């Protein structure tokens, strides 16, 4: 199949999912066209069957806001015609499903019927899309998509609760490429570079937005390091990072916390990690937690959104109510307290992650694409 994938190229779960999906589809022989405003961070261009088309938005002084949706829909029309693309898969309702629908209509005018699959990721529904300023456009774009998927059951329920949806929503969970991470787990980790042998290594990875509750990450770690020797690795960048650095200073733990900024070496970092923290206000899925588990790292998370569909209570880690940092720290200590328990949780985390192996999930997308293409035959 010839498929156009539209996504955000930045660090963030939806872009990662879209990129990994496209790369795996390409490995399976499909022709994949990524269409976005800059090269997705995890996109290796030297892959056969992978194309990348950049959307350029010319700056014009008259416009306070440059019309990205217009440029994107025009690019989609041009690329569909040029490469005979058979299907659009847009990740994120805002603004991709909206732009995709416009492209569909323009193409229809020229006698080309192309199906569009929209994947909902979370922020497009629970945080931004639900705003009254966007709601009519988001509802319209979801209802006008040929097929809609959501990355968790919880996100599906939120979407049906928050919007007036007339379309079916199929749950296709996020996935992980296990072969890749297993290889890295087997290879020796550079653990001694980061911590002493007696210290536990705890990691948080995110884009440091408010929804990630970064101060909770620090407070959980603060409670842990009072009881056992430990280091915290903070990976990523975003609006909450500087405040977190100050908080570490205030708490006198700055020498135990390392801020890395954005990194492309996620598997290498997870390989030397003992425990992952994700105390988010909400997470439609929590791809970062799954990536950790796939490297054999147990997870302490909140229980909001779709996190309980990924992190299994008492098996791959523990879940607590949002903001209950005391309980989260206690549970972390239960896992980290002795090597036998830690080893058991590490093994379990990997077993749970295996359910989300890309090999199990990709066929669900392929079947949906085929159904979508058949719809217009
Ligand atoms: O929250 C993020 O880190 C970024 C955000 C995004 O839109 O890229 O992630 C959302 O999509 C991911 C992939 O499906 C999910 O794993 C995240 O849980 C979801 N984030 C939220 O729901 C807050």
Boltz pocket constraint, residues with backbone or C-beta under 6 A from the ligand:
constraints:
  - pocket:
      binder: B
      contacts: [[A, 11], [A, 12], [A, 13], [A, 14], [A, 15], [A, 17], [A, 120], [A, 121], [A, 122], [A, 123], [A, 124], [A, 151], [A, 174], [A, 206], [A, 207], [A, 211], [A, 282], [A, 283], [A, 284], [A, 285], [A, 286], [A, 287], [A, 288]]
      max_distance: 6.0
